[in-house]
Amino acid sequence: MEHKDLQQELFSHVVSRLQSFQSDWDIVSFAVFFIFIGMVLLLVILVLIHCCCCCCGDEKPRRRKVGIENMALEP
């Protein structure tokens, strides 16, 4: 029973803390903060995926010039 009472007390404490955010600015600031953290984590995951999947080959892809060379720019 003690575990259940402790769990219920913790739950009521968390709910009372969440209800203390009464202004809209509090909610908006937390939403912006969590969106920012989510985007940073998404970018980190994408970088890790890119490094794990694309860095396996030692050869660099060869780049070709596309288009024509403008001879008028030559001195």
All heavy atoms as a GROMACS GRO file, in nm:
protein
  604
    1MET      N    1   0.081  -0.119   0.000
    1MET     CA    2   0.000   0.000   0.000
    1MET      C    3   0.086   0.126   0.000
    1MET      O    4   0.046   0.226  -0.055
    1MET     CB    5  -0.088   0.002   0.125
    1MET     CG    6  -0.224  -0.062   0.111
    1MET     SD    7  -0.302  -0.029  -0.043
    1MET     CE    8  -0.459   0.009   0.012
    2GLU      N    9   0.200   0.119   0.063
    2GLU     CA   10   0.286   0.236   0.073
    2GLU      C   11   0.334   0.280  -0.066
    2GLU      O   12   0.339   0.399  -0.095
    2GLU     CB   13   0.406   0.205   0.162
    2GLU     CG   14   0.496   0.324   0.184
    2GLU     CD   15   0.612   0.291   0.273
    2GLU    OE1   16   0.592   0.222   0.374
    2GLU    OE2   17   0.724   0.334   0.239
    3HIS      N   18   0.363   0.185  -0.153
    3HIS     CA   19   0.409   0.216  -0.288
    3HIS      C   20   0.297   0.286  -0.365
    3HIS      O   21   0.322   0.382  -0.438
    3HIS     CB   22   0.453   0.088  -0.359
    3HIS     CG   23   0.495   0.109  -0.500
    3HIS    ND1   24   0.608   0.179  -0.533
    3HIS    CD2   25   0.438   0.072  -0.617
    3HIS    CE1   26   0.619   0.183  -0.665
    3HIS    NE2   27   0.516   0.118  -0.718
    4LYS      N   28   0.175   0.239  -0.350
    4LYS     CA   29   0.062   0.298  -0.421
    4LYS      C   30   0.035   0.440  -0.372
    4LYS      O   31   0.007   0.530  -0.450
    4LYS     CB   32  -0.062   0.212  -0.404
    4LYS     CG   33  -0.174   0.246  -0.497
    4LYS     CD   34  -0.282   0.143  -0.490
    4LYS     CE   35  -0.380   0.166  -0.602
    4LYS     NZ   36  -0.481   0.063  -0.608
    5ASP      N   37   0.046   0.463  -0.240
    5ASP     CA   38   0.027   0.597  -0.185
    5ASP      C   39   0.136   0.692  -0.234
    5ASP      O   40   0.109   0.808  -0.268
    5ASP     CB   41   0.027   0.593  -0.032
    5ASP     CG   42  -0.095   0.523   0.024
    5ASP    OD1   43  -0.198   0.516  -0.049
    5ASP    OD2   44  -0.087   0.475   0.138
    6LEU      N   45   0.258   0.643  -0.240
    6LEU     CA   46   0.370   0.724  -0.289
    6LEU      C   47   0.350   0.760  -0.435
    6LEU      O   48   0.373   0.874  -0.477
    6LEU     CB   49   0.502   0.651  -0.268
    6LEU     CG   50   0.628   0.725  -0.310
    6LEU    CD1   51   0.646   0.851  -0.225
    6LEU    CD2   52   0.748   0.635  -0.296
    7GLN      N   53   0.305   0.664  -0.514
    7GLN     CA   54   0.281   0.687  -0.656
    7GLN      C   55   0.169   0.788  -0.676
    7GLN      O   56   0.179   0.878  -0.760
    7GLN     CB   57   0.247   0.555  -0.725
    7GLN     CG   58   0.238   0.564  -0.874
    7GLN     CD   59   0.209   0.429  -0.937
    7GLN    OE1   60   0.172   0.335  -0.867
    7GLN    NE2   61   0.224   0.420  -1.066
    8GLN      N   62   0.064   0.777  -0.597
    8GLN     CA   63  -0.047   0.870  -0.608
    8GLN      C   64  -0.006   1.011  -0.565
    8GLN      O   65  -0.044   1.111  -0.626
    8GLN     CB   66  -0.166   0.822  -0.524
    8GLN     CG   67  -0.291   0.903  -0.544
    8GLN     CD   68  -0.408   0.844  -0.468
    8GLN    OE1   69  -0.390   0.754  -0.386
    8GLN    NE2   70  -0.526   0.895  -0.495
    9GLU      N   71   0.076   1.021  -0.462
    9GLU     CA   72   0.126   1.150  -0.416
    9GLU      C   73   0.215   1.215  -0.521
    9GLU      O   74   0.205   1.335  -0.547
    9GLU     CB   75   0.203   1.133  -0.285
    9GLU     CG   76   0.253   1.262  -0.227
    9GLU     CD   77   0.331   1.239  -0.098
    9GLU    OE1   78   0.305   1.140  -0.028
    9GLU    OE2   79   0.419   1.322  -0.070
   10LEU      N   80   0.300   1.135  -0.584
   10LEU     CA   81   0.386   1.186  -0.690
   10LEU      C   82   0.303   1.234  -0.808
   10LEU      O   83   0.329   1.342  -0.864
   10LEU     CB   84   0.485   1.078  -0.734
   10LEU     CG   85   0.582   1.116  -0.845
   10LEU    CD1   86   0.676   1.227  -0.797
   10LEU    CD2   87   0.661   0.996  -0.890
   11PHE      N   88   0.201   1.159  -0.845
   11PHE     CA   89   0.115   1.197  -0.956
   11PHE      C   90   0.042   1.328  -0.926
   11PHE      O   91   0.036   1.417  -1.011
   11PHE     CB   92   0.014   1.085  -0.984
   11PHE     CG   93  -0.081   1.118  -1.095
   11PHE    CD1   94  -0.039   1.117  -1.227
   11PHE    CD2   95  -0.213   1.152  -1.068
   11PHE    CE1   96  -0.125   1.148  -1.330
   11PHE    CE2   97  -0.300   1.184  -1.170
   11PHE     CZ   98  -0.256   1.182  -1.301
   12SER      N   99  -0.010   1.343  -0.806
   12SER     CA  100  -0.080   1.466  -0.770
   12SER      C  101   0.017   1.585  -0.766
   12SER      O  102  -0.020   1.697  -0.803
   12SER     CB  103  -0.152   1.450  -0.637
   12SER     OG  104  -0.060   1.431  -0.533
   13HIS      N  105   0.140   1.560  -0.726
   13HIS     CA  106   0.241   1.667  -0.725
   13HIS      C  107   0.272   1.712  -0.868
   13HIS      O  108   0.282   1.833  -0.895
   13HIS     CB  109   0.368   1.617  -0.655
   13HIS     CG  110   0.477   1.718  -0.651
   13HIS    ND1  111   0.472   1.831  -0.572
   13HIS    CD2  112   0.596   1.724  -0.718
   13HIS    CE1  113   0.582   1.902  -0.590
   13HIS    NE2  114   0.658   1.838  -0.678
   14VAL      N  115   0.287   1.618  -0.960
   14VAL     CA  116   0.316   1.651  -1.100
   14VAL      C  117   0.199   1.728  -1.161
   14VAL      O  118   0.218   1.828  -1.232
   14VAL     CB  119   0.349   1.524  -1.180
   14VAL    CG1  120   0.352   1.552  -1.330
   14VAL    CG2  121   0.482   1.465  -1.135
   15VAL      N  122   0.077   1.683  -1.134
   15VAL     CA  123  -0.041   1.751  -1.189
   15VAL      C  124  -0.052   1.892  -1.134
   15VAL      O  125  -0.082   1.987  -1.208
   15VAL     CB  126  -0.168   1.669  -1.159
   15VAL    CG1  127  -0.293   1.748  -1.190
   15VAL    CG2  128  -0.166   1.540  -1.238
   16SER      N  129  -0.024   1.911  -1.007
   16SER     CA  130  -0.030   2.047  -0.951
   16SER      C  131   0.078   2.136  -1.010
   16SER      O  132   0.056   2.255  -1.030
   16SER     CB  133  -0.019   2.042  -0.799
   16SER     OG  134   0.111   2.003  -0.760
   17ARG      N  135   0.194   2.081  -1.040
   17ARG     CA  136   0.300   2.158  -1.104
   17ARG      C  137   0.259   2.200  -1.245
   17ARG      O  138   0.287   2.311  -1.289
   17ARG     CB  139   0.430   2.077  -1.113
   17ARG     CG  140   0.501   2.064  -0.985
   17ARG     CD  141   0.569   2.194  -0.953
   17ARG     NE  142   0.665   2.171  -0.847
   17ARG     CZ  143   0.766   2.248  -0.824
   17ARG    NH1  144   0.787   2.354  -0.897
   17ARG    NH2  145   0.847   2.223  -0.725
   18LEU      N  146   0.194   2.108  -1.318
   18LEU     CA  147   0.152   2.140  -1.454
   18LEU      C  148   0.042   2.244  -1.455
   18LEU      O  149   0.033   2.325  -1.547
   18LEU     CB  150   0.104   2.013  -1.526
   18LEU     CG  151   0.213   1.916  -1.567
   18LEU    CD1  152   0.152   1.790  -1.626
   18LEU    CD2  153   0.309   1.979  -1.665
   19GLN      N  154  -0.042   2.245  -1.354
   19GLN     CA  155  -0.150   2.343  -1.347
   19GLN      C  156  -0.098   2.481  -1.309
   19GLN      O  157  -0.169   2.580  -1.324
   19GLN     CB  158  -0.257   2.298  -1.248
   19GLN     CG  159  -0.338   2.181  -1.299
   19GLN     CD  160  -0.436   2.129  -1.196
   19GLN    OE1  161  -0.429   2.167  -1.079
   19GLN    NE2  162  -0.524   2.042  -1.239
   20SER      N  163   0.024   2.490  -1.260
   20SER     CA  164   0.078   2.620  -1.222
   20SER      C  165   0.113   2.705  -1.343
   20SER      O  166   0.130   2.825  -1.332
   20SER     CB  167   0.200   2.602  -1.132
   20SER     OG  168   0.308   2.550  -1.206
   21PHE      N  169   0.125   2.644  -1.462
   21PHE     CA  170   0.149   2.719  -1.585
   21PHE      C  171   0.015   2.770  -1.634
   21PHE      O  172  -0.055   2.705  -1.709
   21PHE     CB  173   0.215   2.632  -1.691
   21PHE     CG  174   0.350   2.582  -1.653
   21PHE    CD1  175   0.372   2.448  -1.633
   21PHE    CD2  176   0.455   2.671  -1.638
   21PHE    CE1  177   0.497   2.402  -1.598
   21PHE    CE2  178   0.580   2.625  -1.602
   21PHE     CZ  179   0.601   2.490  -1.582
   22GLN      N  180  -0.022   2.890  -1.591
   22GLN     CA  181  -0.154   2.941  -1.623
   22GLN      C  182  -0.154   3.037  -1.740
   22GLN      O  183  -0.255   3.050  -1.807
   22GLN     CB  184  -0.215   3.008  -1.500
   22GLN     CG  185  -0.242   2.910  -1.389
   22GLN     CD  186  -0.297   2.978  -1.265
   22GLN    OE1  187  -0.306   3.099  -1.260
   22GLN    NE2  188  -0.331   2.898  -1.166
   23SER      N  189  -0.044   3.103  -1.766
   23SER     CA  190  -0.046   3.200  -1.875
   23SER      C  191  -0.014   3.130  -2.007
   23SER      O  192   0.049   3.025  -2.012
   23SER     CB  193   0.054   3.312  -1.850
   23SER     OG  194   0.184   3.268  -1.874
   24ASP      N  195  -0.061   3.195  -2.113
   24ASP     CA  196  -0.035   3.139  -2.246
   24ASP      C  197   0.113   3.150  -2.283
   24ASP      O  198   0.164   3.068  -2.359
   24ASP     CB  199  -0.119   3.213  -2.351
   24ASP     CG  200  -0.267   3.182  -2.337
   24ASP    OD1  201  -0.299   3.077  -2.281
   24ASP    OD2  202  -0.350   3.264  -2.384
   25TRP      N  203   0.180   3.250  -2.228
   25TRP     CA  204   0.322   3.266  -2.260
   25TRP      C  205   0.405   3.150  -2.206
   25TRP      O  206   0.505   3.112  -2.268
   25TRP     CB  207   0.375   3.398  -2.204
   25TRP     CG  208   0.326   3.515  -2.284
   25TRP    CD1  209   0.232   3.606  -2.248
   25TRP    CD2  210   0.368   3.551  -2.416
   25TRP    NE1  211   0.213   3.697  -2.349
   25TRP    CE2  212   0.295   3.666  -2.453
   25TRP    CE3  213   0.459   3.496  -2.506
   25TRP    CZ2  214   0.312   3.727  -2.577
   25TRP    CZ3  215   0.475   3.559  -2.629
   25TRP    CH2  216   0.402   3.671  -2.662
   26ASP      N  217   0.367   3.096  -2.092
   26ASP     CA  218   0.438   2.980  -2.038
   26ASP      C  219   0.426   2.861  -2.132
   26ASP      O  220   0.524   2.793  -2.162
   26ASP     CB  221   0.384   2.941  -1.901
   26ASP     CG  222   0.415   3.043  -1.795
   26ASP    OD1  223   0.514   3.118  -1.812
   26ASP    OD2  224   0.342   3.049  -1.695
   27ILE      N  225   0.307   2.839  -2.180
   27ILE     CA  226   0.282   2.725  -2.270
   27ILE      C  227   0.357   2.745  -2.401
   27ILE      O  228   0.421   2.652  -2.453
   27ILE     CB  229   0.131   2.708  -2.293
   27ILE    CG1  230   0.063   2.674  -2.160
   27ILE    CG2  231   0.103   2.602  -2.397
   27ILE    CD1  232  -0.087   2.682  -2.164
   28VAL      N  233   0.352   2.866  -2.455
   28VAL     CA  234   0.420   2.894  -2.582
   28VAL      C  235   0.571   2.880  -2.567
   28VAL      O  236   0.638   2.824  -2.654
   28VAL     CB  237   0.381   3.035  -2.633
   28VAL    CG1  238   0.468   3.076  -2.749
   28VAL    CG2  239   0.236   3.038  -2.671
   29SER      N  240   0.625   2.929  -2.457
   29SER     CA  241   0.770   2.920  -2.439
   29SER      C  242   0.816   2.775  -2.428
   29SER      O  243   0.920   2.738  -2.484
   29SER     CB  244   0.814   3.001  -2.318
   29SER     OG  245   0.761   2.946  -2.200
   30PHE      N  246   0.740   2.692  -2.357
   30PHE     CA  247   0.776   2.551  -2.349
   30PHE      C  248   0.761   2.481  -2.483
   30PHE      O  249   0.843   2.396  -2.520
   30PHE     CB  250   0.694   2.480  -2.242
   30PHE     CG  251   0.753   2.493  -2.106
   30PHE    CD1  252   0.695   2.578  -2.013
   30PHE    CD2  253   0.866   2.423  -2.069
   30PHE    CE1  254   0.750   2.593  -1.887
   30PHE    CE2  255   0.921   2.436  -1.944
   30PHE     CZ  256   0.863   2.522  -1.853
   31ALA      N  257   0.659   2.518  -2.559
   31ALA     CA  258   0.641   2.457  -2.691
   31ALA      C  259   0.757   2.493  -2.782
   31ALA      O  260   0.813   2.405  -2.851
   31ALA     CB  261   0.509   2.503  -2.751
   32VAL      N  262   0.797   2.618  -2.783
   32VAL     CA  263   0.911   2.661  -2.867
   32VAL      C  264   1.039   2.593  -2.822
   32VAL      O  265   1.118   2.546  -2.905
   32VAL     CB  266   0.925   2.815  -2.864
   32VAL    CG1  267   1.055   2.859  -2.926
   32VAL    CG2  268   0.807   2.880  -2.934
   33PHE      N  269   1.058   2.582  -2.692
   33PHE     CA  270   1.178   2.516  -2.640
   33PHE      C  271   1.183   2.369  -2.683
   33PHE      O  272   1.286   2.321  -2.731
   33PHE     CB  273   1.180   2.526  -2.488
   33PHE     CG  274   1.294   2.453  -2.424
   33PHE    CD1  275   1.422   2.502  -2.433
   33PHE    CD2  276   1.272   2.335  -2.354
   33PHE    CE1  277   1.528   2.434  -2.375
   33PHE    CE2  278   1.376   2.267  -2.296
   33PHE     CZ  279   1.505   2.317  -2.306
   34PHE      N  280   1.073   2.298  -2.669
   34PHE     CA  281   1.072   2.156  -2.705
   34PHE      C  282   1.082   2.136  -2.855
   34PHE      O  283   1.143   2.038  -2.902
   34PHE     CB  284   0.950   2.086  -2.648
   34PHE     CG  285   0.961   2.062  -2.500
   34PHE    CD1  286   0.865   2.111  -2.413
   34PHE    CD2  287   1.068   1.993  -2.448
   34PHE    CE1  288   0.875   2.089  -2.276
   34PHE    CE2  289   1.080   1.971  -2.311
   34PHE     CZ  290   0.983   2.020  -2.226
   35ILE      N  291   1.026   2.227  -2.934
   35ILE     CA  292   1.042   2.217  -3.079
   35ILE      C  293   1.188   2.238  -3.116
   35ILE      O  294   1.243   2.166  -3.201
   35ILE     CB  295   0.950   2.318  -3.150
   35ILE    CG1  296   0.804   2.273  -3.138
   35ILE    CG2  297   0.988   2.336  -3.296
   35ILE    CD1  298   0.704   2.375  -3.184
   36PHE      N  299   1.254   2.334  -3.053
   36PHE     CA  300   1.396   2.359  -3.080
   36PHE      C  301   1.480   2.237  -3.044
   36PHE      O  302   1.565   2.193  -3.123
   36PHE     CB  303   1.443   2.481  -3.001
   36PHE     CG  304   1.590   2.507  -3.012
   36PHE    CD1  305   1.643   2.562  -3.128
   36PHE    CD2  306   1.675   2.476  -2.908
   36PHE    CE1  307   1.778   2.585  -3.138
   36PHE    CE2  308   1.810   2.499  -2.918
   36PHE     CZ  309   1.862   2.554  -3.033
   37ILE      N  310   1.457   2.180  -2.927
   37ILE     CA  311   1.532   2.061  -2.885
   37ILE      C  312   1.505   1.945  -2.980
   37ILE      O  313   1.596   1.870  -3.019
   37ILE     CB  314   1.496   2.023  -2.740
   37ILE    CG1  315   1.542   2.132  -2.644
   37ILE    CG2  316   1.556   1.889  -2.701
   37ILE    CD1  317   1.692   2.155  -2.640
   38GLY      N  318   1.380   1.931  -3.023
   38GLY     CA  319   1.346   1.824  -3.118
   38GLY      C  320   1.416   1.841  -3.251
   38GLY      O  321   1.465   1.743  -3.309
   39MET      N  322   1.426   1.964  -3.299
   39MET     CA  323   1.494   1.987  -3.427
   39MET      C  324   1.644   1.961  -3.416
   39MET      O  325   1.704   1.906  -3.508
   39MET     CB  326   1.469   2.130  -3.476
   39MET     CG  327   1.326   2.157  -3.515
   39MET     SD  328   1.268   2.047  -3.642
   39MET     CE  329   1.341   2.121  -3.784
   40VAL      N  330   1.703   2.000  -3.304
   40VAL     CA  331   1.845   1.972  -3.284
   40VAL      C  332   1.870   1.822  -3.280
   40VAL      O  333   1.964   1.772  -3.344
   40VAL     CB  334   1.896   2.041  -3.156
   40VAL    CG1  335   2.034   1.991  -3.118
   40VAL    CG2  336   1.898   2.191  -3.174
   41LEU      N  337   1.787   1.749  -3.209
   41LEU     CA  338   1.803   1.604  -3.205
   41LEU      C  339   1.781   1.540  -3.341
   41LEU      O  340   1.852   1.447  -3.379
   41LEU     CB  341   1.706   1.544  -3.102
   41LEU     CG  342   1.739   1.571  -2.956
   41LEU    CD1  343   1.628   1.516  -2.866
   41LEU    CD2  344   1.872   1.512  -2.918
   42LEU      N  345   1.685   1.591  -3.417
   42LEU     CA  346   1.662   1.540  -3.552
   42LEU      C  347   1.784   1.562  -3.641
   42LEU      O  348   1.825   1.473  -3.716
   42LEU     CB  349   1.538   1.606  -3.613
   42LEU     CG  350   1.505   1.566  -3.756
   42LEU    CD1  351   1.461   1.419  -3.761
   42LEU    CD2  352   1.399   1.655  -3.813
   43LEU      N  353   1.844   1.681  -3.633
   43LEU     CA  354   1.963   1.709  -3.713
   43LEU      C  355   2.080   1.621  -3.672
   43LEU      O  356   2.156   1.574  -3.758
   43LEU     CB  357   2.001   1.856  -3.702
   43LEU     CG  358   1.908   1.953  -3.775
   43LEU    CD1  359   1.947   2.096  -3.745
   43LEU    CD2  360   1.910   1.927  -3.923
   44VAL      N  361   2.096   1.596  -3.543
   44VAL     CA  362   2.204   1.508  -3.497
   44VAL      C  363   2.182   1.366  -3.549
   44VAL      O  364   2.276   1.301  -3.596
   44VAL     CB  365   2.213   1.510  -3.343
   44VAL    CG1  366   2.300   1.398  -3.290
   44VAL    CG2  367   2.265   1.644  -3.295
   45ILE      N  368   2.059   1.320  -3.546
   45ILE     CA  369   2.029   1.185  -3.597
   45ILE      C  370   2.057   1.179  -3.747
   45ILE      O  371   2.114   1.081  -3.796
   45ILE     CB  372   1.884   1.147  -3.564
   45ILE    CG1  373   1.870   1.123  -3.414
   45ILE    CG2  374   1.840   1.024  -3.642
   45ILE    CD1  375   1.727   1.106  -3.367
   46LEU      N  376   2.019   1.284  -3.821
   46LEU     CA  377   2.045   1.284  -3.965
   46LEU      C  378   2.194   1.286  -3.996
   46LEU      O  379   2.240   1.220  -4.089
   46LEU     CB  380   1.976   1.404  -4.030
   46LEU     CG  381   1.824   1.395  -4.040
   46LEU    CD1  382   1.768   1.525  -4.095
   46LEU    CD2  383   1.782   1.278  -4.125
   47VAL      N  384   2.272   1.359  -3.918
   47VAL     CA  385   2.417   1.360  -3.938
   47VAL      C  386   2.476   1.223  -3.910
   47VAL      O  387   2.562   1.174  -3.984
   47VAL     CB  388   2.482   1.469  -3.849
   47VAL    CG1  389   2.633   1.452  -3.841
   47VAL    CG2  390   2.449   1.607  -3.903
   48LEU      N  391   2.430   1.159  -3.803
   48LEU     CA  392   2.480   1.025  -3.772
   48LEU      C  393   2.444   0.925  -3.880
   48LEU      O  394   2.525   0.840  -3.918
   48LEU     CB  395   2.425   0.979  -3.637
   48LEU     CG  396   2.483   1.051  -3.515
   48LEU    CD1  397   2.411   1.005  -3.388
   48LEU    CD2  398   2.631   1.028  -3.504
   49ILE      N  399   2.323   0.935  -3.932
   49ILE     CA  400   2.282   0.845  -4.041
   49ILE      C  401   2.368   0.870  -4.164
   49ILE      O  402   2.413   0.777  -4.231
   49ILE     CB  403   2.132   0.862  -4.072
   49ILE    CG1  404   2.050   0.804  -3.958
   49ILE    CG2  405   2.095   0.794  -4.203
   49ILE    CD1  406   1.901   0.834  -3.969
   50HIS      N  407   2.392   0.997  -4.194
   50HIS     CA  408   2.474   1.031  -4.312
   50HIS      C  409   2.616   0.978  -4.296
   50HIS      O  410   2.673   0.923  -4.390
   50HIS     CB  411   2.475   1.182  -4.333
   50HIS     CG  412   2.561   1.226  -4.446
   50HIS    ND1  413   2.523   1.208  -4.577
   50HIS    CD2  414   2.683   1.283  -4.450
   50HIS    CE1  415   2.617   1.253  -4.656
   50HIS    NE2  416   2.717   1.301  -4.580
   51CYS      N  417   2.673   0.995  -4.177
   51CYS     CA  418   2.810   0.948  -4.155
   51CYS      C  419   2.818   0.795  -4.159
   51CYS      O  420   2.915   0.741  -4.211
   51CYS     CB  421   2.861   0.997  -4.021
   51CYS     SG  422   2.898   1.174  -4.020
   52CYS      N  423   2.719   0.728  -4.106
   52CYS     CA  424   2.723   0.582  -4.103
   52CYS      C  425   2.697   0.522  -4.241
   52CYS      O  426   2.756   0.420  -4.276
   52CYS     CB  427   2.619   0.529  -4.006
   52CYS     SG  428   2.660   0.565  -3.834
   53CYS      N  429   2.611   0.583  -4.319
   53CYS     CA  430   2.574   0.524  -4.447
   53CYS      C  431   2.662   0.570  -4.563
   53CYS      O  432   2.689   0.492  -4.653
   53CYS     CB  433   2.429   0.559  -4.480
   53CYS     SG  434   2.312   0.486  -4.363
   54CYS      N  435   2.705   0.693  -4.563
   54CYS     CA  436   2.772   0.748  -4.681
   54CYS      C  437   2.924   0.748  -4.668
   54CYS      O  438   2.992   0.766  -4.768
   54CYS     CB  439   2.724   0.889  -4.707
   54CYS     SG  440   2.549   0.895  -4.746
   55CYS      N  441   2.978   0.735  -4.552
   55CYS     CA  442   3.123   0.741  -4.535
   55CYS      C  443   3.190   0.605  -4.547
   55CYS      O  444   3.306   0.592  -4.516
   55CYS     CB  445   3.157   0.804  -4.400
   55CYS     SG  446   3.107   0.977  -4.389
   56CYS      N  447   3.115   0.506  -4.589
   56CYS     CA  448   3.173   0.372  -4.599
   56CYS      C  449   3.271   0.362  -4.714
   56CYS      O  450   3.373   0.296  -4.703
   56CYS     CB  451   3.062   0.268  -4.615
   56CYS     SG  452   2.951   0.263  -4.473
   57GLY      N  453   3.242   0.424  -4.826
   57GLY     CA  454   3.330   0.418  -4.942
   57GLY      C  455   3.443   0.517  -4.928
   57GLY      O  456   3.426   0.630  -4.886
   58ASP      N  457   3.566   0.475  -4.965
   58ASP     CA  458   3.681   0.564  -4.955
   58ASP      C  459   3.690   0.659  -5.075
   58ASP      O  460   3.757   0.760  -5.068
   58ASP     CB  461   3.809   0.483  -4.945
   58ASP     CG  462   3.819   0.410  -4.812
   58ASP    OD1  463   3.761   0.458  -4.713
   58ASP    OD2  464   3.887   0.307  -4.809
   59GLU      N  465   3.627   0.621  -5.186
   59GLU     CA  466   3.635   0.704  -5.305
   59GLU      C  467   3.539   0.822  -5.293
   59GLU      O  468   3.425   0.806  -5.254
   59GLU     CB  469   3.599   0.624  -5.429
   59GLU     CG  470   3.698   0.516  -5.463
   59GLU     CD  471   3.659   0.445  -5.591
   59GLU    OE1  472   3.593   0.508  -5.675
   59GLU    OE2  473   3.693   0.328  -5.604
   60LYS      N  474   3.590   0.939  -5.331
   60LYS     CA  475   3.503   1.055  -5.335
   60LYS      C  476   3.434   1.058  -5.471
   60LYS      O  477   3.496   1.021  -5.572
   60LYS     CB  478   3.584   1.183  -5.316
   60LYS     CG  479   3.635   1.201  -5.177
   60LYS     CD  480   3.702   1.335  -5.164
   60LYS     CE  481   3.749   1.356  -5.022
   60LYS     NZ  482   3.817   1.485  -5.007
   61PRO      N  483   3.313   1.101  -5.475
   61PRO     CA  484   3.248   1.110  -5.606
   61PRO      C  485   3.314   1.218  -5.691
   61PRO      O  486   3.346   1.326  -5.642
   61PRO     CB  487   3.104   1.147  -5.572
   61PRO     CG  488   3.107   1.201  -5.435
   61PRO     CD  489   3.225   1.140  -5.368
   62ARG      N  490   3.339   1.185  -5.816
   62ARG     CA  491   3.404   1.280  -5.905
   62ARG      C  492   3.301   1.381  -5.953
   62ARG      O  493   3.192   1.345  -5.993
   62ARG     CB  494   3.466   1.208  -6.023
   62ARG     CG  495   3.565   1.104  -5.980
   62ARG     CD  496   3.678   1.098  -6.075
   62ARG     NE  497   3.774   0.999  -6.027
   62ARG     CZ  498   3.899   1.027  -6.006
   62ARG    NH1  499   3.943   1.148  -6.031
   62ARG    NH2  500   3.981   0.935  -5.964
   63ARG      N  501   3.341   1.508  -5.948
   63ARG     CA  502   3.251   1.613  -5.994
   63ARG      C  503   3.289   1.655  -6.134
   63ARG      O  504   3.406   1.673  -6.166
   63ARG     CB  505   3.258   1.732  -5.899
   63ARG     CG  506   3.200   1.701  -5.766
   63ARG     CD  507   3.186   1.827  -5.686
   63ARG     NE  508   3.113   1.797  -5.564
   63ARG     CZ  509   3.066   1.889  -5.484
   63ARG    NH1  510   3.085   2.015  -5.512
   63ARG    NH2  511   3.001   1.856  -5.376
   64ARG      N  512   3.188   1.671  -6.212
   64ARG     CA  513   3.208   1.719  -6.349
   64ARG      C  514   3.160   1.862  -6.358
   64ARG      O  515   3.066   1.902  -6.290
   64ARG     CB  516   3.122   1.638  -6.447
   64ARG     CG  517   3.176   1.506  -6.484
   64ARG     CD  518   3.094   1.444  -6.595
   64ARG     NE  519   2.970   1.517  -6.626
   64ARG     CZ  520   2.860   1.462  -6.672
   64ARG    NH1  521   2.856   1.334  -6.691
   64ARG    NH2  522   2.755   1.532  -6.700
   65LYS      N  523   3.223   1.938  -6.443
   65LYS     CA  524   3.173   2.072  -6.469
   65LYS      C  525   3.051   2.061  -6.558
   65LYS      O  526   3.049   1.986  -6.655
   65LYS     CB  527   3.280   2.157  -6.538
   65LYS     CG  528   3.391   2.198  -6.447
   65LYS     CD  529   3.481   2.298  -6.515
   65LYS     CE  530   3.587   2.344  -6.417
   65LYS     NZ  531   3.675   2.444  -6.479
   66VAL      N  532   2.952   2.137  -6.521
   66VAL     CA  533   2.829   2.136  -6.598
   66VAL      C  534   2.815   2.272  -6.664
   66VAL      O  535   2.839   2.375  -6.602
   66VAL     CB  536   2.708   2.108  -6.506
   66VAL    CG1  537   2.578   2.111  -6.583
   66VAL    CG2  538   2.725   1.975  -6.436
   67GLY      N  539   2.778   2.272  -6.789
   67GLY     CA  540   2.758   2.397  -6.860
   67GLY      C  541   2.877   2.430  -6.947
   67GLY      O  542   2.960   2.346  -6.978
   68ILE      N  543   2.884   2.556  -6.988
   68ILE     CA  544   2.992   2.599  -7.078
   68ILE      C  545   3.081   2.696  -7.003
   68ILE      O  546   3.041   2.760  -6.907
   68ILE     CB  547   2.936   2.665  -7.206
   68ILE    CG1  548   2.850   2.787  -7.169
   68ILE    CG2  549   2.856   2.566  -7.286
   68ILE    CD1  550   2.808   2.868  -7.288
   69GLU      N  551   3.205   2.707  -7.048
   69GLU     CA  552   3.299   2.798  -6.987
   69GLU      C  553   3.289   2.933  -7.058
   69GLU      O  554   3.292   2.940  -7.181
   69GLU     CB  555   3.441   2.744  -6.999
   69GLU     CG  556   3.541   2.823  -6.920
   69GLU     CD  557   3.675   2.757  -6.917
   69GLU    OE1  558   3.683   2.634  -6.933
   69GLU    OE2  559   3.774   2.830  -6.903
   70ASN      N  560   3.278   3.039  -6.981
   70ASN     CA  561   3.263   3.172  -7.038
   70ASN      C  562   3.402   3.229  -7.065
   70ASN      O  563   3.474   3.268  -6.974
   70ASN     CB  564   3.186   3.260  -6.942
   70ASN     CG  565   3.147   3.393  -7.003
   70ASN    OD1  566   3.187   3.425  -7.113
   70ASN    ND2  567   3.068   3.470  -6.929
   71MET      N  568   3.439   3.234  -7.191
   71MET     CA  569   3.571   3.281  -7.230
   71MET      C  570   3.584   3.432  -7.215
   71MET      O  571   3.694   3.486  -7.212
   71MET     CB  572   3.604   3.238  -7.373
   71MET     CG  573   3.607   3.088  -7.392
   71MET     SD  574   3.728   3.009  -7.287
   71MET     CE  575   3.876   3.046  -7.375
   72ALA      N  576   3.473   3.504  -7.208
   72ALA     CA  577   3.479   3.650  -7.195
   72ALA      C  578   3.532   3.692  -7.060
   72ALA      O  579   3.580   3.804  -7.043
   72ALA     CB  580   3.340   3.708  -7.216
   73LEU      N  581   3.528   3.605  -6.962
   73LEU     CA  582   3.579   3.638  -6.830
   73LEU      C  583   3.729   3.621  -6.819
   73LEU      O  584   3.789   3.664  -6.721
   73LEU     CB  585   3.508   3.552  -6.723
   73LEU     CG  586   3.360   3.578  -6.706
   73LEU    CD1  587   3.302   3.479  -6.605
   73LEU    CD2  588   3.334   3.720  -6.660
   74GLU      N  589   3.792   3.555  -6.916
   74GLU     CA  590   3.936   3.536  -6.915
   74GLU      C  591   4.006   3.666  -6.948
   74GLU      O  592   3.962   3.742  -7.033
   74GLU     CB  593   3.974   3.430  -7.018
   74GLU     CG  594   3.918   3.292  -6.991
   74GLU     CD  595   3.982   3.226  -6.871
   74GLU    OE1  596   4.102   3.247  -6.849
   74GLU    OE2  597   3.909   3.156  -6.797
   75PRO      N  598   4.118   3.698  -6.881
   75PRO     CA  599   4.191   3.823  -6.912
   75PRO      C  600   4.263   3.818  -7.045
   75PRO      O  601   4.298   3.722  -7.099
   75PRO     CB  602   4.290   3.837  -6.797
   75PRO     CG  603   4.296   3.707  -6.730
   75PRO     CD  604   4.176   3.629  -6.771
   0.00000   0.00000   0.00000
